[in-house]
Amino acid sequence: MARYGMLIDTTRCIGCYACRIACQNQNHLPADVSLIDFHEFERGAQPCVRVETVPTQCMHCEDAPCQAVCPTAATYTDPDGIVRIDSEKCIGCKYCMAACPYQARVVDHRTGVVGKCRFCTLYAPLEEGMSTCLTACPAGVRMFGDLDDPESDISKRIVETNAQPIAGDLTKSKIYYVR
């Protein structure tokens, strides 16, 4: 069975927010609800200073704190290792939001249900003219694939670039970053 993950290359990110907008469109989210956040850091020293843009989202943790605290088991890990939410079971208690060390969960104020990245590249059929965070990016920042297949493009790129989860081994994240 595959163990899916994503690689995000911050050295290529131009901070255009195209991935965020595509995600909002794909998930039919209002403008004030986003499953992708952006953080900016100044790197370097004068006169060679640059801004590093780091997009963050649900890390699809193998040791998911959000799942451990969910009183209704609305948060679960599917057979592919992807952390998902059963919106029918979610009571909007926000325990998962408090437990997430990445602050990657949001409440859809229209429904009261908590949401997060769901790797729609794998699961959601694309509507005509829609794109995902992967396909919308003009700089090719994101890569998706099977982390357990050493021959997959993502596995090779993680090794090539020494990509690491953003918080080390804190939660066994399936999102890797090139920084």
N, C-alpha and C positions, 0 to 999 in steps of 0.2 A: 504494500500500500504506500502511496506517495505521502510525503510530508511537505506541504507547500509553504513557501515563504517568499519574501521579497527582498531585493537589494535596492537601496537608494543611494545614488552617488551624488553627495552634496558638492563635490568639486565641479559638477556640471550644472547644478541648479541655478537658474537665473532669477528665481523669485517671481515668476510671472503669474502664479496661482492658477494656471490652466488645469492642473490636476485637481485642484480643489473645486473649481467650477464644474468640471466634468463629473466629479463625484456627486456634487449637489444635484446636477441634472439627472444622472443615472439613478440616484436614490430618491428623486422627487422631493428634495429638501427645500425649505424656504431659505431665503438669502441669509438669514441670521443663524442658521444651523449648519455646521460644517463638521465633517468627520476627519478632516485634515487640518492641522494647525501649522503655522510657520514660526520659526524662531530664527533670529538673526544675531550673529556674533562677529565682532571685528577680529580679524586675524592679521598677524604680521606686525611690523614696526615701521615707523615713518622712514622713508617715504613710500614704502611698499605695503600699504594697508589695503586689505580687501574685506568684503563682507561675505561671510559664509551663511547661506540660507539653508536651514535644516527643516524639511517638512516632517512632521510626526503624525502618527495615527495609532490605531490599535496595533499592538505588537504581536498579537496572536500567541500569547505566552503558553509554553508547555506547562508551566506551574502558575496558572492564572489566578491571581488573588481575587479577581472579580467573580470568578466561578465559585470559589470557596465560600463567599459570603452571601450568595444569592439564595434567599429563603424559599423560592418557588422552583428552583432548578431551571429558570428561564435561560440563564447563561449556561452553555454546555459546550463541550468540545466534540466536533463531529468526527467520523472515522478518518477523515483526511487531516486531522489535527488542527482544524480551523475553529477558533472560538466564535460561537454564534449565539444569537439571541432568539428565543421563541417569543415573538411579540404577543402571542395569545396568553402566555404564562406570566409575562412581565407585569408587575403591579405598580411600577414606578416608584419603588421605595428609595432608589438611588444608593443603596448599599454598594453596588458594583462601582458606581462613580467614585465613592469615597475610598474604595479599596484599590483602585487602579493607580499605580505609581506614575503612570504616564499621562494622567488626566485625559484619556482618549475617548471618554464616553460623553454623550450629549443627550439631552432630553428633547424630543420632538414635542414642542409645546402644543401642537395640534392634537396629539394623541395621548400624551403623558408617558409614552413608551420610551425607554432608553435605547439609544442607537449607537452604532460603532461601525468601523470598517468591517466589511464582510467578504473581502476578496471577491468583489463582483466579477472580476475577470474570469473566475472559475465557475461561478454559479449563476449569474444573472444573464439572461438572454438580452443582447443589446437591441434596443429599439432602433428603427431606421434613423440614421443621422446621429446616433448617440456615440459617445466614446467613454472610455474608462480613464482612470488616472494614468494608466500606462500609455494608452494611445494618444491622449491629448497633449502630452508633454513634448514641446518642440525640441528639447535638448536631450531626450533619451535618458532621463535621470533614473527611471525605474525599470526593474527587471523582475519577472515573476517566474517561479518554477519549482521543481521538486528538489528540496534540500538533501534528500537521501540518495539521489542519483548522482554519483561522482562525475558522470559524463554529461550532466545537464549543463546548459549555458550558465545558469545562475551559480551552480556549485563551482564551476571553473573560475568564474569571475570573482567569487568570494575569496578563493585561494589566491588568485592573481593579485588582488588589491588589498589583501589582508583585512577585508571588511569585518566589522564587529557589531554586535548589538549595541544600541546606544547606551545602555546601562550595564554593560558587561553581562555577567551570568545571573543577574538579579532574579529574573523570572523565566529564563530560557526562551527569550524572544525569538520569533521567526522572521523578524525584520532586521536586516543587516545594513550597516552604513559604511560607505567609503567617505572618509573625512580628510 
